[in-house]
Amino acid sequence: MAPIPLIYRLYFIYIDPALALYGSILVLTNPALFLQSTTPPTLTEAATVSTTTGPLNPLTTLLLTQISALYAFFAITEGLVLYQTKQLRVWRSVLLGVLVCDIGHGYAVLNADAAAWDLRGWRAVDAINYGILIFGAGLRGSFLLGVGLRAA
């Protein structure tokens, strides 16, 4: 088995799972902040109004709870499964699955408001959110393409 480079191990075993776990907890403990910080700017006012004027409606609560569970799953899968093995096939399988989710997140934003991908309109929170998304997806793509990996 070829050794997995440090940047991949650090990001996929520690950093990304910690971010996912934080997101999972944030969704449950402060849904208003989660929605405001993950919603395109043009939709932020609607997200703010829907979460600050009273309790969330049952559908929103259901969807946010499911998102929290998925983020927890990402944290466990990346953090624990990848920590347990050096097998590239396992790493590729896990990272391909998470990359599909990254693409889904990007598509969801594009579908909600294509202008959200215009960097000139980004808030600081958008730069952080989308920056992490793009960096993580790029790193996953690099791993899947074999960048930095020695042939086994």
Secondary structure, 3 states (H helix, E strand, C coil): CCCCCHHHHHHHHHHHHHHHHHHHHHHHHCHHHHHHHHCCHHHHHHHHHHHHCCCCCHHHHHHHHHHHHHHHHHHHHHHHHHHHCCCHHHHHHHHHHHHHHHHHHHHHHHHHCHHHHCHHHCCHHHHHHHHHHHHHHHHHHHHHCCCCCCCC
